[in-house]
Amino acid sequence: GETILIDGEEFIIGKAPEMADYVVQNNATISRKHVKITRKYDEFFIEDLGSTNFTYLNSNRVAPGDKKKLQDRDIIYLSDEEFVFMIGN
């Protein structure tokens, strides 16, 4: 039920406070720097940063270094953590 605002051109999600813009707490399966979301103009992209337990976009694994375009209401899994990507809300 938490809303995370992605501000800036790059946004890192992980468990290390010194490395991430958003910290996933109390989950040992999340990597220190798990995933990066980038914004280019009005488009957003997701990229796995070599995480140990993977990133999935709508049930499809995102390979490390492979940027995938995000659409409104996409489902993102970082290991066993679920996020819903929403544009403008």
C-alpha positions in Angstrom: 0.0 0.0 0.0 3.0 2.3 -0.1 3.5 4.9 -2.9 7.1 5.5 -4.1 7.7 8.7 -6.1 10.3 8.3 -8.8 12.0 11.6 -9.2 15.0 12.2 -11.3 16.4 10.4 -14.3 17.7 7.4 -12.4 16.2 5.6 -9.4 17.9 2.7 -7.7 15.9 0.2 -5.5 17.8 -2.1 -3.2 18.5 -2.9 0.4 21.6 -0.8 1.0 20.7 2.7 2.3 24.0 4.1 1.0 23.4 2.8 -2.5 19.6 3.0 -3.1 17.1 5.8 -3.6 14.4 3.5 -2.2 15.3 0.8 0.5 13.5 -2.5 0.7 13.8 -3.4 4.4 13.6 -6.7 6.2 14.0 -8.8 3.1 17.4 -10.7 2.7 16.5 -11.7 -0.9 16.9 -8.2 -2.2 20.3 -7.2 -3.5 22.1 -4.1 -2.2 21.5 -2.5 -5.7 18.8 -4.6 -7.1 17.2 -2.6 -10.0 17.4 0.7 -11.7 14.5 2.6 -13.2 15.5 5.3 -15.6 13.3 8.1 -17.1 13.9 9.5 -20.5 11.4 12.3 -21.3 8.0 10.7 -20.6 9.2 7.0 -20.9 10.4 4.8 -18.1 12.7 1.7 -18.3 13.7 -1.0 -15.8 17.1 -2.7 -15.7 18.2 -5.5 -13.3 21.6 -4.6 -11.8 22.9 -8.2 -11.6 20.7 -9.1 -8.6 21.1 -12.5 -6.9 17.3 -13.3 -6.9 16.3 -11.6 -10.2 13.8 -9.0 -11.4 10.6 -9.9 -13.3 8.4 -7.6 -15.4 4.9 -9.0 -15.9 6.3 -12.6 -15.2 9.1 -12.2 -17.6 12.7 -12.2 -16.2 14.6 -9.0 -16.9 18.2 -10.0 -17.8 21.0 -7.9 -16.2 21.8 -4.9 -18.3 18.7 -5.3 -20.5 16.4 -2.3 -20.3 12.7 -3.0 -20.6 10.2 -0.3 -21.2 7.6 0.2 -18.4 3.9 0.7 -19.1 1.2 1.9 -16.7 0.1 -0.9 -14.3 3.0 -3.2 -15.1 3.8 -5.7 -12.3 7.4 -5.7 -11.1 8.8 -8.4 -8.9 12.2 -7.9 -7.1 12.7 -11.4 -5.8 9.5 -11.9 -3.8 8.6 -8.2 -3.4 5.8 -7.1 -5.7 5.4 -3.5 -7.0 2.8 -2.0 -9.4 4.3 0.7 -11.7 1.8 3.6 -12.1 2.2 6.7 -14.3 0.9 10.0 -13.0 -0.9 8.8 -9.9 
